Amino acid sequence: MKQKIMRGFTLVELLIVIALISILSVAVLATINPIEQANKAKDSTVQNDAAEVMNSYERYYANAQTYPWMAFTEDAGSEITVDDAVLYQSNTAGFGICYGATSGSSTADGTCNTTGANLGLLVSTDELKSSFVGKGEFQDPGDNNENSLWLVKQAGSGGSIYVCYIPKAKSNRQLTSKLYCIYNPDGAAAWGAGDKELVKVGDSGAGGECTALAVGEDGWSDPTFDGTVGMFRCVPE
């Protein structure tokens, strides 16, 4: 009887197979890009949060015929009216999620927690669940403003309301047709009422023409409010 000769792989063949597997793995990882996928998931979560906040403003107004920021005064002591254009970062009292140390001022920075003293009007009136308070967008942003939301209301009693954020995913930063500039002539820290404006990329406003910030350019974590740098995505789009 003839014996069957069992032939295994040679070392060279094994090395070729390993090399091919490595090349395919790198190609798959480059296509999937786990960091990009994680950033897209984060953007999707923040956009859903922004939409929920937008809906809560509408419900609040339907019930109270006023907006949360109108319960406060500006730092100069003037009342905020329904006609005012306003801009608030999500950790300020006027945004409606947090109260600050001086809750009488809409521009006071709020340190959010789950106790009643620091809950904003949207939460204390049950328009939003208290679990919203623990989300990263409503904490003190420190040096990372990418984690914030911004409320922008246009001037006039029928002025549109938007809730904006800075996208993290590269693919979302490339969607220039969905990016906006925010104009605040008093500078980024001057939240509250005044000459605020939201302009879509490609359009011109009081600050000038709105141009999209390049995807790899520095500045995405340091938002510009001069009306010329489009880096915000907003709800509604």
Secondary structure as GFF3:
##gff-version 3
##sequence-region A 1 237
A	DSSP	alpha_helix	11	32	.	.	.	ID=ss1
A	DSSP	alpha_helix	34	64	.	.	.	ID=ss2
A	DSSP	three_ten_helix	68	71	.	.	.	ID=ss3
A	DSSP	beta_strand	86	89	.	.	.	ID=ss4
A	DSSP	three_ten_helix	93	95	.	.	.	ID=ss5
A	DSSP	three_ten_helix	116	118	.	.	.	ID=ss6
A	DSSP	alpha_helix	121	124	.	.	.	ID=ss7
A	DSSP	three_ten_helix	130	134	.	.	.	ID=ss8
A	DSSP	three_ten_helix	136	138	.	.	.	ID=ss9
A	DSSP	three_ten_helix	145	147	.	.	.	ID=ss10
A	DSSP	beta_strand	149	153	.	.	.	ID=ss11
A	DSSP	beta_strand	161	165	.	.	.	ID=ss12
A	DSSP	alpha_helix	170	173	.	.	.	ID=ss13
A	DSSP	three_ten_helix	176	178	.	.	.	ID=ss14
A	DSSP	beta_strand	179	183	.	.	.	ID=ss15
A	DSSP	beta_strand	192	193	.	.	.	ID=ss16
A	DSSP	beta_strand	197	200	.	.	.	ID=ss17
A	DSSP	beta_strand	204	205	.	.	.	ID=ss18
A	DSSP	beta_strand	208	209	.	.	.	ID=ss19
A	DSSP	beta_strand	211	212	.	.	.	ID=ss20
A	DSSP	beta_strand	229	230	.	.	.	ID=ss21
A	DSSP	beta_strand	232	235	.	.	.	ID=ss22
###
